């Protein structure tokens, strides 16, 4: 049996509940400093600073999901929805 591909999600530091919820769903979660954002299949940001990563986000095709004001399970659903629509 072939093992399913583990999806890599980059999560901004400080979003610990979101990172934990994504890990519970089987995603590989790394902080922005631990991963080249071009490798991430989705990127979760707090949304508190619109230019937090500046041009780094323009070099990826991964969906960027804002977590500001949302529960961790809502963010996870959004990640899953966006990846599903992309066929990832």
N, CA, C and O atoms as CSV, one atom per row, in Angstrom:
chain,resi,resn,atom,element,x,y,z
A,1,UNK,N,N,0.848,-1.182,0.000
A,1,UNK,CA,C,0.000,0.000,0.000
A,1,UNK,C,C,0.890,1.240,0.000
A,1,UNK,O,O,1.857,1.320,0.758
A,2,UNK,N,N,0.556,2.201,-0.852
A,2,UNK,CA,C,1.316,3.437,-0.954
A,2,UNK,C,C,0.902,4.420,0.124
A,2,UNK,O,O,-0.287,4.606,0.383
A,3,UNK,N,N,1.878,5.044,0.744
A,3,UNK,CA,C,1.595,6.035,1.788
A,3,UNK,C,C,1.158,7.351,1.147
A,3,UNK,O,O,1.743,7.793,0.159
A,4,UNK,N,N,0.131,7.967,1.716
A,4,UNK,CA,C,-0.372,9.244,1.209
A,4,UNK,C,C,0.674,10.332,1.424
A,4,UNK,O,O,1.416,10.315,2.406
A,5,UNK,N,N,0.719,11.269,0.499
A,5,UNK,CA,C,1.643,12.389,0.604
A,5,UNK,C,C,1.271,13.269,1.786
A,5,UNK,O,O,0.106,13.621,1.972
A,6,UNK,N,N,2.265,13.617,2.575
A,6,UNK,CA,C,2.047,14.531,3.686
A,6,UNK,C,C,2.101,15.951,3.155
A,6,UNK,O,O,3.050,16.331,2.471
A,7,UNK,N,N,1.105,16.713,3.465
A,7,UNK,CA,C,1.031,18.097,2.987
A,7,UNK,C,C,1.731,19.028,3.952
A,7,UNK,O,O,1.527,18.959,5.163
A,8,UNK,N,N,2.561,19.903,3.401
A,8,UNK,CA,C,3.329,20.847,4.195
A,8,UNK,C,C,2.605,22.190,4.250
A,8,UNK,O,O,2.316,22.804,3.222
A,9,UNK,N,N,2.321,22.629,5.469
A,9,UNK,CA,C,1.653,23.898,5.697
A,9,UNK,C,C,2.599,24.789,6.498
A,9,UNK,O,O,3.087,24.383,7.553
A,10,UNK,N,N,2.860,25.997,6.008
A,10,UNK,CA,C,3.677,26.967,6.732
A,10,UNK,C,C,2.748,27.820,7.585
A,10,UNK,O,O,1.770,28.378,7.088
A,11,UNK,N,N,3.063,27.915,8.868
A,11,UNK,CA,C,2.211,28.645,9.805
A,11,UNK,C,C,3.050,29.701,10.530
A,11,UNK,O,O,4.133,29.415,11.039
A,12,UNK,N,N,2.532,30.904,10.562
A,12,UNK,CA,C,3.216,32.001,11.246
A,12,UNK,C,C,3.383,31.673,12.724
A,12,UNK,O,O,2.484,31.121,13.357
A,13,UNK,N,N,4.554,32.024,13.267
A,13,UNK,CA,C,4.804,31.830,14.697
A,13,UNK,C,C,3.710,32.513,15.512
A,13,UNK,O,O,3.225,33.581,15.139
A,14,UNK,N,N,3.329,31.897,16.613
A,14,UNK,CA,C,2.301,32.472,17.485
A,14,UNK,C,C,0.921,31.892,17.234
A,14,UNK,O,O,0.002,32.134,18.016
A,15,UNK,N,N,0.756,31.134,16.163
A,15,UNK,CA,C,-0.549,30.514,15.873
A,15,UNK,C,C,-0.543,29.050,16.327
A,15,UNK,O,O,-0.888,28.142,15.571
A,16,UNK,N,N,-0.145,28.855,17.567
A,16,UNK,CA,C,0.019,27.513,18.122
A,16,UNK,C,C,-1.243,26.661,18.050
A,16,UNK,O,O,-1.144,25.493,17.677
A,17,UNK,N,N,-2.428,27.179,18.387
A,17,UNK,CA,C,-3.631,26.342,18.283
A,17,UNK,C,C,-3.920,25.903,16.839
A,17,UNK,O,O,-4.378,24.785,16.606
A,18,UNK,N,N,-3.653,26.773,15.896
A,18,UNK,CA,C,-3.872,26.431,14.486
A,18,UNK,C,C,-2.880,25.351,14.062
A,18,UNK,O,O,-3.260,24.374,13.416
A,19,UNK,N,N,-1.611,25.526,14.427
A,19,UNK,CA,C,-0.584,24.540,14.084
A,19,UNK,C,C,-0.927,23.180,14.683
A,19,UNK,O,O,-0.786,22.157,14.012
A,20,UNK,N,N,-1.375,23.156,15.935
A,20,UNK,CA,C,-1.739,21.897,16.587
A,20,UNK,C,C,-2.926,21.239,15.895
A,20,UNK,O,O,-2.935,20.023,15.703
A,21,UNK,N,N,-3.921,22.023,15.523
A,21,UNK,CA,C,-5.105,21.474,14.847
A,21,UNK,C,C,-4.742,20.903,13.482
A,21,UNK,O,O,-5.274,19.868,13.081
A,22,UNK,N,N,-3.847,21.566,12.769
A,22,UNK,CA,C,-3.399,21.048,11.476
A,22,UNK,C,C,-2.615,19.752,11.643
A,22,UNK,O,O,-2.788,18.815,10.862
A,23,UNK,N,N,-1.751,19.693,12.662
A,23,UNK,CA,C,-1.009,18.447,12.934
A,23,UNK,C,C,-1.971,17.314,13.275
A,23,UNK,O,O,-1.779,16.180,12.836
A,24,UNK,N,N,-3.000,17.616,14.050
A,24,UNK,CA,C,-3.991,16.597,14.409
A,24,UNK,C,C,-4.692,16.034,13.179
A,24,UNK,O,O,-5.141,14.888,13.190
A,25,UNK,N,N,-4.788,16.833,12.120
A,25,UNK,CA,C,-5.426,16.395,10.863
A,25,UNK,C,C,-4.439,15.689,9.938
A,25,UNK,O,O,-4.811,15.253,8.848
A,26,UNK,N,N,-3.180,15.574,10.369
A,26,UNK,CA,C,-2.195,14.841,9.589
A,26,UNK,C,C,-1.285,15.680,8.712
A,26,UNK,O,O,-0.505,15.133,7.933
A,27,UNK,N,N,-1.372,17.003,8.827
A,27,UNK,CA,C,-0.508,17.876,8.035
A,27,UNK,C,C,0.861,18.008,8.695
A,27,UNK,O,O,0.983,17.905,9.916
A,28,UNK,N,N,1.880,18.234,7.886
A,28,UNK,CA,C,3.196,18.602,8.388
A,28,UNK,C,C,3.188,20.119,8.508
A,28,UNK,O,O,2.882,20.821,7.544
A,29,UNK,N,N,3.523,20.620,9.681
A,29,UNK,CA,C,3.463,22.057,9.946
A,29,UNK,C,C,4.855,22.558,10.281
A,29,UNK,O,O,5.557,21.977,11.109
A,30,UNK,N,N,5.241,23.634,9.634
A,30,UNK,CA,C,6.525,24.265,9.892
A,30,UNK,C,C,6.311,25.777,9.991
A,30,UNK,O,O,5.381,26.325,9.399
A,31,UNK,N,N,7.185,26.436,10.745
A,31,UNK,CA,C,7.116,27.897,10.816
A,31,UNK,C,C,7.774,28.477,9.569
A,31,UNK,O,O,8.466,27.770,8.837
A,32,UNK,N,N,7.555,29.754,9.335
A,32,UNK,CA,C,8.126,30.417,8.163
A,32,UNK,C,C,9.645,30.336,8.159
A,32,UNK,O,O,10.265,30.265,7.098
A,33,UNK,N,N,10.246,30.346,9.348
A,33,UNK,CA,C,11.706,30.317,9.424
A,33,UNK,C,C,12.272,28.921,9.175
A,33,UNK,O,O,13.465,28.777,8.910
A,34,UNK,N,N,11.436,27.901,9.257
A,34,UNK,CA,C,11.900,26.517,9.094
A,34,UNK,C,C,11.737,25.981,7.675
A,34,UNK,O,O,12.238,24.900,7.365
A,35,UNK,N,N,11.053,26.711,6.822
A,35,UNK,CA,C,10.726,26.166,5.506
A,35,UNK,C,C,10.828,27.249,4.430
A,35,UNK,O,O,10.565,28.425,4.681
A,36,UNK,N,N,11.209,26.826,3.244
A,36,UNK,CA,C,11.147,27.718,2.094
A,36,UNK,C,C,9.677,27.787,1.696
A,36,UNK,O,O,9.077,26.756,1.389
A,37,UNK,N,N,9.098,28.954,1.694
A,37,UNK,CA,C,7.661,29.088,1.442
A,37,UNK,C,C,7.244,28.548,0.082
A,37,UNK,O,O,6.070,28.238,-0.118
A,38,UNK,N,N,8.178,28.428,-0.857
A,38,UNK,CA,C,7.856,27.853,-2.160
A,38,UNK,C,C,7.478,26.381,-2.049
A,38,UNK,O,O,6.811,25.844,-2.933
A,39,UNK,N,N,7.901,25.723,-0.963
A,39,UNK,CA,C,7.611,24.306,-0.758
A,39,UNK,C,C,6.259,24.076,-0.083
A,39,UNK,O,O,5.711,22.976,-0.156
A,40,UNK,N,N,5.723,25.096,0.566
A,40,UNK,CA,C,4.474,24.949,1.316
A,40,UNK,C,C,3.286,24.845,0.364
A,40,UNK,O,O,3.243,25.512,-0.669
A,41,UNK,N,N,2.330,24.004,0.725
A,41,UNK,CA,C,1.114,23.863,-0.074
A,41,UNK,C,C,0.048,24.865,0.348
A,41,UNK,O,O,-0.893,25.133,-0.399
A,42,UNK,N,N,0.200,25.420,1.553
A,42,UNK,CA,C,-0.663,26.496,2.032
A,42,UNK,C,C,0.133,27.262,3.085
A,42,UNK,O,O,1.044,26.724,3.715
A,43,UNK,N,N,-0.231,28.520,3.258
A,43,UNK,CA,C,0.443,29.388,4.215
A,43,UNK,C,C,-0.612,30.041,5.095
A,43,UNK,O,O,-1.564,30.642,4.597
A,44,UNK,N,N,-0.434,29.918,6.412
A,44,UNK,CA,C,-1.394,30.498,7.354
A,44,UNK,C,C,-0.711,31.662,8.067
A,44,UNK,O,O,0.338,31.500,8.691
A,45,UNK,N,N,-1.329,32.836,7.962
A,45,UNK,CA,C,-0.794,34.038,8.605
A,45,UNK,C,C,-1.805,34.550,9.620
A,45,UNK,O,O,-2.998,34.257,9.540
A,46,UNK,N,N,-1.304,35.319,10.573
A,46,UNK,CA,C,-2.208,35.875,11.579
A,46,UNK,C,C,-3.130,36.911,10.958
A,46,UNK,O,O,-4.289,37.037,11.353
A,47,UNK,N,N,-2.614,37.650,9.988
A,47,UNK,CA,C,-3.405,38.698,9.357
A,47,UNK,C,C,-3.295,40.027,10.064
A,47,UNK,O,O,-3.891,41.013,9.630
A,48,UNK,N,N,-2.538,40.069,11.151
A,48,UNK,CA,C,-2.404,41.313,11.902
A,48,UNK,C,C,-1.494,42.311,11.211
A,48,UNK,O,O,-1.632,43.519,11.408
A,49,UNK,N,N,-0.570,41.820,10.408
A,49,UNK,CA,C,0.346,42.686,9.673
A,49,UNK,C,C,0.287,42.272,8.214
A,49,UNK,O,O,0.839,41.238,7.839
A,50,UNK,N,N,-0.371,43.064,7.394
A,50,UNK,CA,C,-0.574,42.710,5.994
A,50,UNK,C,C,0.716,42.532,5.211
A,50,UNK,O,O,0.728,41.809,4.214
A,51,UNK,N,N,1.800,43.169,5.632
A,51,UNK,CA,C,3.056,43.050,4.906
A,51,UNK,C,C,4.110,42.313,5.720
A,51,UNK,O,O,5.303,42.592,5.596
A,52,UNK,N,N,3.672,41.370,6.552
A,52,UNK,CA,C,4.582,40.643,7.429
A,52,UNK,C,C,5.722,39.993,6.658
A,52,UNK,O,O,6.876,40.064,7.080
A,53,UNK,N,N,5.407,39.358,5.530
A,53,UNK,CA,C,6.432,38.667,4.765
A,53,UNK,C,C,6.861,39.424,3.523
A,53,UNK,O,O,7.749,38.979,2.796
A,54,UNK,N,N,6.250,40.541,3.281
A,54,UNK,CA,C,6.636,41.335,2.125
A,54,UNK,C,C,6.606,40.526,0.844
A,54,UNK,O,O,5.605,39.883,0.527
A,55,UNK,N,N,7.702,40.559,0.113
A,55,UNK,CA,C,7.744,39.900,-1.190
A,55,UNK,C,C,7.845,38.388,-1.103
A,55,UNK,O,O,7.655,37.724,-2.123
A,56,UNK,N,N,8.126,37.814,0.031
A,56,UNK,CA,C,8.244,36.361,0.137
A,56,UNK,C,C,6.956,35.676,-0.292
A,56,UNK,O,O,7.001,34.600,-0.888
A,57,UNK,N,N,5.804,36.281,0.001
A,57,UNK,CA,C,4.536,35.661,-0.367
A,57,UNK,C,C,4.255,35.755,-1.864
A,57,UNK,O,O,3.460,34.981,-2.397
A,58,UNK,N,N,4.887,36.674,-2.524
A,58,UNK,CA,C,4.637,36.804,-3.961
A,58,UNK,C,C,5.364,35.738,-4.759
A,58,UNK,O,O,5.107,35.586,-5.953
A,59,UNK,N,N,6.257,35.003,-4.137
A,59,UNK,CA,C,7.029,33.977,-4.821
A,59,UNK,C,C,6.470,32.580,-4.606
A,59,UNK,O,O,7.179,31.594,-4.805
A,60,UNK,N,N,5.225,32.483,-4.208
A,60,UNK,CA,C,4.597,31.183,-4.006
A,60,UNK,C,C,3.209,31.187,-4.621
A,60,UNK,O,O,2.540,32.219,-4.672
A,61,UNK,N,N,2.789,30.031,-5.083
A,61,UNK,CA,C,1.443,29.887,-5.613
A,61,UNK,C,C,0.488,29.314,-4.554
A,61,UNK,O,O,-0.703,29.134,-4.808
A,62,UNK,N,N,1.029,29.037,-3.383
A,62,UNK,CA,C,0.222,28.461,-2.311
A,62,UNK,C,C,-0.821,29.457,-1.830
A,62,UNK,O,O,-0.560,30.659,-1.778
A,63,UNK,N,N,-2.001,28.960,-1.479
A,63,UNK,CA,C,-3.004,29.866,-0.917
A,63,UNK,C,C,-2.542,30.411,0.437
A,63,UNK,O,O,-1.947,29.693,1.241
A,64,UNK,N,N,-2.826,31.684,0.666
A,64,UNK,CA,C,-2.501,32.327,1.933
A,64,UNK,C,C,-3.804,32.497,2.695
A,64,UNK,O,O,-4.742,33.132,2.213
A,65,UNK,N,N,-3.853,31.926,3.887
A,65,UNK,CA,C,-5.074,31.918,4.687
A,65,UNK,C,C,-4.852,32.766,5.935
A,65,UNK,O,O,-3.889,32.562,6.675
A,66,UNK,N,N,-5.743,33.709,6.157
A,66,UNK,CA,C,-5.668,34.585,7.334
A,66,UNK,C,C,-6.403,33.939,8.503
A,66,UNK,O,O,-7.528,33.459,8.360
A,67,UNK,N,N,-5.745,33.936,9.665
A,67,UNK,CA,C,-6.320,33.321,10.853
A,67,UNK,C,C,-6.932,34.338,11.815
A,67,UNK,O,O,-7.576,33.956,12.793
A,68,UNK,N,N,-6.740,35.601,11.549
A,68,UNK,CA,C,-7.184,36.654,12.462
A,68,UNK,C,C,-8.668,36.545,12.781
A,68,UNK,O,O,-9.507,36.522,11.881
A,69,UNK,N,N,-8.987,36.478,14.095
A,69,UNK,CA,C,-10.366,36.469,14.551
A,69,UNK,C,C,-11.105,35.167,14.304
A,69,UNK,O,O,-12.331,35.126,14.406
A,70,UNK,N,N,-10.382,34.101,13.979
A,70,UNK,CA,C,-11.034,32.828,13.650
A,70,UNK,C,C,-10.541,31.718,14.567
A,70,UNK,O,O,-9.400,31.741,15.028
A,71,UNK,N,N,-11.402,30.755,14.826
A,71,UNK,CA,C,-11.035,29.587,15.627
A,71,UNK,C,C,-10.144,28.668,14.796
A,71,UNK,O,O,-10.199,28.687,13.566
A,72,UNK,N,N,-9.323,27.864,15.474
A,72,UNK,CA,C,-8.394,26.964,14.793
A,72,UNK,C,C,-9.123,26.020,13.834
A,72,UNK,O,O,-8.641,25.779,12.727
A,73,UNK,N,N,-10.275,25.484,14.242
A,73,UNK,CA,C,-10.991,24.550,13.366
A,73,UNK,C,C,-11.514,25.236,12.103
A,73,UNK,O,O,-11.621,24.600,11.054
A,74,UNK,N,N,-11.838,26.516,12.195
A,74,UNK,CA,C,-12.265,27.266,11.007
A,74,UNK,C,C,-11.110,27.420,10.021
A,74,UNK,O,O,-11.293,27.298,8.810
A,75,UNK,N,N,-9.932,27.686,10.550
A,75,UNK,CA,C,-8.760,27.841,9.696
A,75,UNK,C,C,-8.424,26.510,9.032
A,75,UNK,O,O,-8.099,26.477,7.845
A,76,UNK,N,N,-8.497,25.418,9.780
A,76,UNK,CA,C,-8.227,24.090,9.212
A,76,UNK,C,C,-9.212,23.790,8.086
A,76,UNK,O,O,-8.807,23.299,7.031
A,77,UNK,N,N,-10.487,24.073,8.290
A,77,UNK,CA,C,-11.486,23.855,7.230
A,77,UNK,C,C,-11.161,24.686,5.990
A,77,UNK,O,O,-11.308,24.220,4.860
A,78,UNK,N,N,-10.722,25.913,6.216
A,78,UNK,CA,C,-10.363,26.773,5.098
A,78,UNK,C,C,-9.158,26.195,4.340
A,78,UNK,O,O,-9.154,26.181,3.110
A,79,UNK,N,N,-8.151,25.727,5.057
A,79,UNK,CA,C,-6.992,25.091,4.419
A,79,UNK,C,C,-7.457,23.908,3.576
A,79,UNK,O,O,-7.075,23.782,2.412
A,80,UNK,N,N,-8.276,23.050,4.156
A,80,UNK,CA,C,-8.750,21.860,3.438
A,80,UNK,C,C,-9.583,22.238,2.219
A,80,UNK,O,O,-9.451,21.623,1.161
A,81,UNK,N,N,-10.429,23.235,2.361
A,81,UNK,CA,C,-11.252,23.689,1.230
A,81,UNK,C,C,-10.372,24.234,0.110
A,81,UNK,O,O,-10.561,23.886,-1.055
A,82,UNK,N,N,-9.427,25.073,0.457
A,82,UNK,CA,C,-8.568,25.692,-0.561
A,82,UNK,C,C,-7.694,24.657,-1.250
A,82,UNK,O,O,-7.516,24.717,-2.467
A,83,UNK,N,N,-7.143,23.706,-0.497
A,83,UNK,CA,C,-6.313,22.673,-1.115
A,83,UNK,C,C,-7.158,21.758,-2.000
A,83,UNK,O,O,-6.708,21.301,-3.051
A,84,UNK,N,N,-8.379,21.500,-1.561
A,84,UNK,CA,C,-9.284,20.664,-2.354
A,84,UNK,C,C,-9.636,21.318,-3.674
A,84,UNK,O,O,-9.683,20.646,-4.705
A,85,UNK,N,N,-9.881,22.609,-3.660
A,85,UNK,CA,C,-10.212,23.333,-4.891
A,85,UNK,C,C,-9.038,23.387,-5.852
A,85,UNK,O,O,-9.217,23.451,-7.068
A,86,UNK,N,N,-7.813,23.359,-5.285
A,86,UNK,CA,C,-6.625,23.402,-6.126
A,86,UNK,C,C,-6.260,22.007,-6.645
A,86,UNK,O,O,-5.388,21.860,-7.502
A,87,UNK,N,N,-6.939,20.995,-6.115
A,87,UNK,CA,C,-6.626,19.633,-6.511
A,87,UNK,C,C,-5.321,19.134,-5.923
A,87,UNK,O,O,-4.685,18.235,-6.473
A,88,UNK,N,N,-4.925,19.720,-4.802
A,88,UNK,CA,C,-3.674,19.352,-4.146
A,88,UNK,C,C,-3.917,18.209,-3.199
A,88,UNK,O,O,-2.987,17.743,-2.541
